[in-house]
Amino acid sequence: MPQNLTLPGPTSDSSIRKMVWQVPGALAAVREWDRRGTSELNGAGERLNRAPARTHAAGLQSRREQAEEFQKNPGVGRLVRPGCFRLCGAWVLPNRRSRTGAPRGQLPVMSTDAPEASLGPDHERAGHQASYIEPSSDETDSNYYSDAESDLTSLASEVTNYVYENGRRYHSYRQGKYVLPNDEEEKDRLDLVHHVFTLILGGRYHLAPLNHPQAILDLGTGTGIWALDMADLYPSAKVIGNDLSPIQPQFVAPNTQFVIEDFEEDWVYEENHFDYIHGRTLAGSVKDWPELFAKAYKHLKPGGYLEMQEAPIWCWSDDGSLKPDSPLVQFLTILEEESSKANRPLNIVDKLKPWMIDAGFRDVQVKVYRCPWGPWPKDPHLKEIGRYQYINAVESVDAYGLALMTRSVGYTEEQAKIFLAIVKNQLRSRSLHAYNLIYFVTGRKPTEEELGR
């Protein structure tokens, strides 16, 4: 969380319990809010499938032809090494929902006039007061709720061994290190996050100035959608994505590889190997960021880049529509406190730059973008981002909150779901003009000449 932000005082467990149980009709409201929330997420998937600028039929056809070629001669089996599984198979077209892809070697174009709300190098001093997002006066927007179906694929059953709690599914490999679930609902949300980040960058997948990278590592790859898009964009590069959960597609392009491993442990990769290492929304899953950056530095080639794409688990409003005593602020405060107690803090964006510099990286750059939580901005591009980020914000409440509140705070599953439903209901208010900040931090490993070797 930015340093210039002061959190409200600690919220006592008893005060929240009192608020939850005094809400009239809370139990009945939970069912209705959950139903609407499911409809919203499916609606986001439908809009992704309908968007012609993001379908890239030519790119999909290219992948189909490539898949047919490799299906004739797969020649690849499963490779296993201590502590991880390398997920490989016959190279066929992934059975995935339409995602932000592009013909090989060509950047997709989401918008030709995407405004960049960057705070620049002095972002620490500027805080989040870079500009004012003007709300739209249109109250007829129908994009808050809609329905659709999802058709994501799953991995082979022999590598899926999960833990179930609170009606959600969680990883079992290194159980408890990561509080977010890994079920189909979460996979949909992670793909939606990828779309939001790509929209923010105007169709790009990274800000580091890459020049024909040959080896790319994606830390905490999730569904693997970013790694797959990077493999499409740089067909000569070998793209590796690692994660604690085997939720990536089983059949992928030949230059993509997914590994189940813990990036907080010793890396098995060669030193000075990668041209580019990427991590996105890893906050909450990392205990020692300086150690992680030291590993990245060691395994990057001289001149290679590290890029972190992170967002503080917090939100702001410029017009006072977000009240400091609201359920949403109380919820975010709980997340901040409990993640810090677990030594895996969620709000670390202001420390990414100094950590990179301390690790030895040079030319460390920080760009910060505003991301509205709903289609309320007047600006068309921000409104488009807000439509998808609104769905992500609502779905993130359960994703981030259920495990922390039942494992750490002491809520029962029913109490946690009632409180989280109240939070989600506040997010659905059209009068709330909230936004958060997305940080893109890049650093370059110096060359041998720069080090005087």
C-alpha positions in Angstrom: 0.0 0.0 0.0 1.3 3.5 -0.8 3.2 5.1 2.1 1.0 8.2 2.1 -2.1 6.2 2.9 -3.2 5.9 6.5 -5.4 2.9 7.3 -8.3 3.4 9.7 -7.8 2.0 13.2 -7.9 -1.8 13.7 -11.4 -3.2 13.3 -12.4 -5.5 16.1 -13.8 -8.8 15.3 -16.7 -8.2 17.7 -17.7 -5.0 15.9 -17.9 -6.7 12.5 -19.8 -9.6 14.0 -22.3 -7.2 15.4 -22.7 -5.4 12.1 -23.1 -8.7 10.2 -25.8 -10.2 12.4 -27.8 -6.9 12.7 -28.3 -6.6 9.0 -32.0 -7.2 8.3 -32.5 -10.2 6.0 -28.8 -10.9 5.8 -29.2 -14.7 5.3 -31.7 -14.3 2.5 -29.6 -11.6 0.9 -26.6 -13.8 0.7 -28.3 -16.2 -1.7 -29.5 -13.4 -4.0 -26.1 -11.6 -4.0 -24.2 -14.8 -4.7 -26.6 -15.6 -7.6 -26.0 -12.1 -9.1 -22.3 -12.4 -8.6 -22.1 -15.7 -10.6 -24.1 -14.1 -13.3 -21.7 -11.1 -13.5 -18.6 -13.3 -13.9 -20.3 -15.4 -16.6 -21.3 -12.1 -18.3 -17.7 -11.0 -18.4 -16.7 -14.2 -20.2 -19.5 -13.7 -22.7 -18.2 -10.1 -23.5 -14.7 -11.5 -23.9 -16.0 -14.1 -26.4 -18.0 -11.4 -28.3 -15.1 -8.9 -28.6 -13.9 -9.1 -32.3 -10.8 -7.0 -31.6 -9.7 -9.6 -29.0 -10.7 -12.8 -30.8 -7.9 -12.7 -33.5 -9.3 -15.4 -35.8 -6.1 -15.3 -37.8 -4.0 -16.0 -34.7 -6.3 -18.9 -33.7 -6.1 -20.4 -37.1 -2.3 -20.2 -37.0 -2.4 -22.1 -33.7 -4.8 -24.6 -35.1 -2.5 -25.3 -38.1 0.5 -25.6 -35.8 -1.4 -27.9 -33.4 -2.3 -30.2 -36.3 1.4 -30.4 -37.3 2.6 -31.3 -33.9 -0.2 -33.7 -33.3 1.2 -35.9 -36.0 4.5 -36.2 -34.1 4.0 -35.4 -30.4 7.2 -37.1 -29.3 6.9 -35.6 -25.8 6.3 -37.4 -22.5 5.9 -36.3 -18.9 9.2 -35.3 -17.2 9.3 -35.4 -13.5 12.0 -34.0 -11.2 12.1 -33.9 -7.4 9.5 -31.6 -5.9 7.7 -30.8 -9.2 5.8 -32.0 -12.2 6.6 -30.9 -15.8 3.3 -30.8 -17.6 3.7 -31.8 -21.2 1.8 -33.7 -23.8 0.9 -33.9 -27.5 0.9 -30.4 -29.0 -2.8 -29.8 -29.8 -4.9 -26.6 -29.7 -5.8 -25.8 -26.1 -9.5 -26.0 -25.5 -9.8 -22.6 -23.8 -12.2 -19.7 -23.9 -11.3 -17.0 -26.4 -8.5 -15.0 -24.7 -6.3 -12.0 -25.5 -4.2 -13.5 -28.2 -2.5 -12.3 -31.4 -1.0 -13.6 -34.6 2.5 -14.7 -34.0 4.9 -11.8 -33.9 2.2 -9.2 -33.8 1.0 -7.1 -30.9 -2.8 -7.1 -30.4 -4.5 -3.8 -30.4 -7.1 -3.2 -27.7 -7.5 0.5 -28.2 -5.7 3.1 -30.3 -6.3 5.9 -27.8 -5.7 4.2 -24.4 -4.7 7.0 -22.0 -1.7 6.2 -19.8 -2.4 7.5 -16.2 1.3 7.1 -15.2 2.6 8.8 -12.1 6.1 8.6 -13.4 9.4 8.2 -11.5 8.1 10.4 -8.7 5.1 8.3 -8.0 6.0 7.9 -4.3 5.6 11.7 -3.8 2.7 12.0 -6.1 0.8 9.2 -4.4 -2.6 8.5 -6.0 -3.5 12.1 -6.7 -2.2 12.1 -10.4 -5.6 12.9 -11.9 -9.3 13.0 -11.3 -11.5 10.3 -13.0 -14.7 12.0 -14.0 -17.8 9.8 -13.3 -20.3 9.3 -16.1 -23.7 10.8 -15.6 -25.3 7.8 -17.5 -27.3 5.7 -15.1 -28.6 3.3 -17.7 -25.5 1.2 -18.1 -26.6 -2.4 -18.4 -23.2 -4.0 -18.2 -23.2 -4.7 -14.5 -25.0 -8.0 -14.9 -25.3 -10.6 -17.7 -25.1 -14.4 -18.2 -22.9 -16.7 -20.2 -21.1 -20.1 -19.9 -17.4 -21.0 -19.3 -15.5 -23.8 -20.9 -12.0 -23.8 -19.4 -10.2 -27.1 -19.5 -8.6 -28.9 -16.5 -5.5 -30.9 -16.1 -5.1 -34.7 -15.8 -6.5 -36.1 -12.6 -3.2 -37.8 -11.6 -1.7 -34.4 -10.7 -4.7 -32.7 -9.1 -4.9 -33.4 -5.4 -6.8 -30.5 -3.7 -8.0 -29.3 -0.4 -11.6 -28.2 0.0 -12.9 -25.7 2.6 -15.7 -23.1 2.7 -17.1 -24.5 -0.5 -13.9 -23.6 -2.4 -11.0 -25.6 -3.7 -7.3 -24.8 -2.7 -3.9 -26.2 -3.6 -2.4 -29.1 -1.7 1.2 -28.8 -2.8 2.9 -26.7 -0.1 -0.6 -26.5 1.5 -1.4 -23.2 3.1 1.3 -21.0 1.5 -1.3 -19.3 -0.8 -4.7 -18.2 0.5 -6.5 -17.9 -2.9 -8.5 -20.8 -4.3 -7.7 -22.7 -7.5 -11.1 -23.8 -8.6 -12.9 -23.1 -11.9 -14.4 -19.9 -10.5 -10.9 -18.6 -9.6 -9.5 -19.7 -13.0 -12.1 -17.6 -14.7 -11.2 -14.6 -12.4 -7.5 -15.0 -13.1 -8.1 -14.9 -16.9 -10.2 -11.8 -16.4 -7.4 -10.2 -14.5 -5.1 -10.9 -17.4 -7.6 -9.2 -19.7 -7.8 -6.1 -17.4 -4.0 -5.8 -17.3 -3.8 -6.1 -21.0 -6.5 -3.4 -21.5 -4.6 -1.1 -19.1 -1.4 -1.5 -21.2 -3.3 -0.9 -24.5 -2.8 -4.5 -25.8 0.7 -5.1 -24.4 1.7 -7.9 -22.1 4.7 -6.2 -20.6 6.5 -2.8 -20.3 10.1 -4.1 -20.2 11.9 -3.2 -23.5 12.5 -6.8 -24.7 14.5 -7.5 -27.8 13.9 -11.0 -29.2 13.9 -12.8 -25.8 14.8 -16.5 -26.0 14.1 -17.6 -22.4 11.1 -16.3 -20.3 10.0 -17.3 -16.8 6.6 -16.5 -15.4 6.4 -16.7 -11.6 3.1 -17.9 -10.2 1.7 -18.4 -13.7 -1.9 -19.2 -12.5 -3.9 -20.4 -15.5 -0.9 -19.8 -17.7 -2.8 -17.4 -19.9 0.0 -14.7 -19.8 2.7 -17.3 -20.6 0.6 -18.6 -23.5 0.2 -15.2 -25.0 3.9 -14.4 -24.6 4.7 -17.7 -26.4 2.5 -16.5 -29.2 4.1 -13.1 -29.3 7.7 -14.4 -29.2 7.5 -17.8 -31.0 11.3 -18.3 -30.8 11.3 -18.0 -27.0 11.0 -20.8 -24.5 8.3 -19.7 -22.0 8.2 -21.5 -18.6 5.4 -20.9 -16.1 5.5 -22.2 -12.6 2.9 -22.4 -9.9 1.8 -24.4 -6.8 -1.4 -25.5 -8.6 -1.7 -27.6 -11.7 -4.5 -25.6 -13.3 -2.8 -24.8 -16.6 -3.9 -26.3 -20.0 -2.6 -29.8 -20.6 -2.0 -29.2 -24.3 0.1 -26.2 -25.2 2.3 -24.7 -27.9 5.7 -26.3 -28.3 7.5 -23.3 -26.9 5.5 -23.3 -23.6 6.1 -25.4 -20.5 4.3 -25.4 -17.2 6.0 -26.6 -14.0 4.5 -27.3 -10.6 7.0 -25.9 -8.1 7.5 -23.4 -5.3 9.5 -20.4 -6.5 10.3 -19.6 -2.9 12.6 -22.6 -2.7 15.9 -23.1 -4.5 15.6 -22.7 -8.3 16.8 -25.6 -10.5 17.4 -23.4 -13.5 20.8 -22.4 -14.7 22.2 -19.1 -13.6 22.4 -16.3 -16.2 19.7 -18.1 -18.2 16.6 -16.0 -18.6 16.1 -12.9 -20.7 13.0 -11.9 -18.9 11.3 -12.9 -15.6 7.8 -11.8 -14.9 5.5 -11.9 -11.9 2.0 -10.6 -11.5 -0.2 -10.2 -8.4 2.1 -12.3 -6.3 1.5 -10.2 -3.2 0.2 -12.4 -0.4 2.1 -15.4 -1.6 5.7 -14.2 -1.1 7.3 -14.2 2.4 10.8 -12.8 1.4 10.7 -10.4 -1.5 14.4 -9.4 -1.3 15.3 -13.1 -1.5 13.0 -13.6 -4.5 14.6 -10.6 -6.3 18.0 -11.9 -5.5 17.1 -15.3 -7.2 15.7 -13.5 -10.2 18.9 -11.4 -10.5 21.1 -14.6 -10.3 19.1 -16.4 -13.0 18.7 -13.5 -15.4 21.3 -13.0 -18.2 23.3 -9.8 -18.0 21.0 -7.2 -19.6 17.9 -9.2 -18.8 14.8 -7.7 -17.3 12.6 -8.4 -14.2 9.1 -7.0 -14.2 6.6 -7.1 -11.4 2.9 -6.2 -12.1 1.2 -5.6 -8.7 -1.8 -3.9 -7.2 -2.3 -2.8 -3.6 -5.3 -4.5 -2.0 -6.9 -1.2 -1.4 -9.1 1.3 -3.1 -9.7 5.1 -3.2 -12.4 7.5 -4.4 -11.9 11.1 -5.5 -15.5 12.2 -4.7 -15.8 10.8 -1.2 -18.2 8.0 -2.2 -16.0 5.5 -0.4 -16.6 6.0 3.3 -13.8 5.1 5.8 -16.2 3.2 8.0 -17.9 1.2 5.1 -17.9 -2.6 5.0 -15.5 -2.5 2.0 -12.8 -0.5 3.9 -13.3 -2.7 7.0 -12.8 -5.8 4.8 -9.6 -4.4 3.2 -8.3 -3.5 6.6 -8.8 -7.1 7.7 -6.9 -8.4 4.7 -4.0 -6.0 5.4 -3.8 -6.9 9.0 -4.1 -10.7 8.6 -1.7 -11.0 5.7 0.9 -9.0 7.6 0.5 -11.3 10.6 1.1 -14.3 8.3 4.3 -12.6 7.1 2.9 -12.5 3.5 1.8 -8.9 3.2 -0.6 -7.9 0.5 0.3 -4.2 0.2 4.0 -4.1 -0.9 3.9 -2.0 -4.0 5.8 1.0 -2.6 8.7 -1.3 -1.7 9.2 -3.0 -5.1 11.5 -0.3 -6.5 13.9 -0.2 -3.5 13.9 -4.0 -3.3 14.9 -4.2 -6.9 17.6 -1.6 -6.5 19.0 -3.4 -3.4 19.1 -6.6 -5.4 21.4 -5.0 -8.0 19.0 -4.0 -10.7 19.5 -0.8 -12.7 17.2 1.5 -14.6 14.4 0.6 -12.3 11.2 2.2 -13.6 7.8 2.5 -12.0 4.5 3.2 -13.8 1.2 3.4 -12.0 -2.2 3.3 -13.7 -5.6 3.9 -12.3 -8.1 1.1 -12.5 -11.8 1.9 -11.8 -14.0 -0.6 -10.0 -17.0 -0.3 -12.3 -18.1 1.3 -15.6 -18.7 4.6 -13.9 -15.9 6.8 -15.5 -16.8 9.2 -18.3 -13.7 8.3 -20.3 -14.5 5.5 -22.7 -11.3 3.6 -22.2 -11.5 3.7 -18.4 -15.2 2.7 -18.7 -14.2 -0.4 -20.7 -11.5 -1.3 -18.1 -14.0 -0.7 -15.3 -16.6 -3.1 -16.7 -14.2 -6.0 -16.3 -12.5 -4.8 -13.2 -15.9 -4.5 -11.5 -16.4 -8.2 -12.0 -12.9 -9.0 -10.7 -13.4 -6.8 -7.7 -16.7 -8.6 -6.7 -15.2 -12.0 -7.3 -12.0 -11.2 -5.4 -13.9 -10.6 -2.2 -14.5 -14.3 -1.7 -11.3 -15.3 -3.3 -9.2 -13.2 -0.9 -11.5 -13.2 2.1 -12.8 -16.7 2.8 -9.6 -18.4 3.7 -8.2 -15.5 5.7 -11.4 -14.9 7.7 -12.0 -18.5 8.6 -8.4 -19.6 9.2 -7.1 -16.4 10.9 -9.9 -14.2 12.1 -12.1 -16.9 13.6 -15.3 -16.6 11.6 -17.4 -19.6 10.8 -18.0 -20.2 7.1 -21.6 -18.8 7.4 -20.5 -15.7 9.3 -17.7 -15.0 6.8 -20.0 -15.5 3.8 -22.6 -13.1 5.2 -20.0 -10.4 5.9 -18.4 -10.8 2.4 -21.9 -10.7 0.8 -22.4 -7.3 2.5 -19.0 -6.1 1.1 -20.0 -7.3 -2.4 -23.3 -5.5 -2.2 -21.5 -2.3 -1.5 -19.3 -2.8 -4.6 -22.5 -3.2 -6.7 -23.7 0.3 -5.7 -23.7 2.6 -8.7 -22.9 5.5 -6.4 -19.5 4.1 -5.5 -16.8 5.6 -7.6 -13.8 3.5 -6.3 -10.6 2.7 -8.1 -7.3 1.1 -7.3 -3.8 1.4 -8.6 -1.8 -1.0 -10.8 2.0 -0.8 -10.5 4.4 -1.9 -13.3 7.9 -2.1 -12.0 10.8 -3.1 -14.3 14.5 -3.5 -13.6 17.5 -4.4 -15.7 20.4 -6.7 -14.7 23.6 -4.8 -15.6 25.9 -6.2 -18.3 29.4 -7.5 -17.7 30.9 -4.3 -19.1 28.8 -2.2 -16.7 30.1 -4.3 -13.8 33.7 -3.8 -15.0 34.3 -7.5 -15.6 
